[in-house]
Amino acid sequence: QVQLVESGGGLAQPGGSLGLSCGASGFAFSNYYMYWLRQTPGKEREFVAIIGPTGLYTRYDDSVRGRFTISRDNAKNALWLQMNSLTPEDTGVYYCGLGVTHREPDYWGQGTQVTVTV
């Protein structure tokens, strides 16, 4: 049974930082592309970042490039998202996802709330 469990969300001030974690189980973690997605108020769930199976390939949405960093540890079945220089527009529910390809995720977790406010 595939399980993706996000943690690390919370409250941050503009300009601050948060780190998200995702624990994975029930599948061959090192074989899959891993994603971070988010759903901001009033919008559909959207792509944030992706990392390839070996960690060599990464891609970011324009809105977070240069501020967020995605990483993984295949030995620990773990995925992370380091978020710096946060803005209120980063507020939303962040989801960890997995995909067979780099085109779109096939499955995602329950999400963790990130709120950026003064």
C-alpha positions, 0 to 999 in steps of 0.5 A, spaced: 500 500 500 502 506 497 503 511 503 506 518 502 506 522 509 508 530 509 510 533 515 513 540 517 508 545 515 506 551 519 506 558 520 512 563 517 513 570 516 514 573 509 521 572 508 522 566 512 523 559 511 520 552 512 522 545 511 517 540 508 519 532 509 515 526 506 516 519 508 514 514 503 513 507 503 509 501 500 513 502 493 520 502 490 521 509 492 528 509 488 524 508 481 519 514 481 519 521 480 517 525 486 513 531 486 511 537 490 505 540 489 501 545 492 493 548 492 493 555 494 486 558 496 481 559 490 486 555 485 487 548 483 492 543 485 499 546 482 506 543 480 511 546 485 517 542 483 520 535 481 526 530 482 528 524 478 529 517 481 537 519 482 536 526 484 540 529 478 534 531 475 530 537 478 525 542 475 521 548 479 515 552 477 517 559 475 514 562 482 519 558 486 525 557 482 531 560 486 527 560 493 525 552 494 530 546 493 527 539 492 531 533 494 531 526 496 534 520 499 533 514 496 536 510 502 531 513 507 525 513 502 525 521 504 523 527 500 524 534 502 522 541 500 526 547 503 522 553 502 526 560 503 524 567 502 517 565 503 511 570 501 504 570 503 502 567 496 506 561 498 500 559 503 497 553 501 496 545 502 503 542 500 503 535 497 508 530 496 507 526 490 510 520 486 510 519 478 512 514 473 514 519 468 516 527 469 509 529 466 505 528 472 504 525 478 500 519 479 499 519 487 499 524 492 499 524 500 494 528 504 498 534 505 501 539 510 498 546 511 503 552 510 501 559 512 505 565 510 503 571 514 505 577 518 
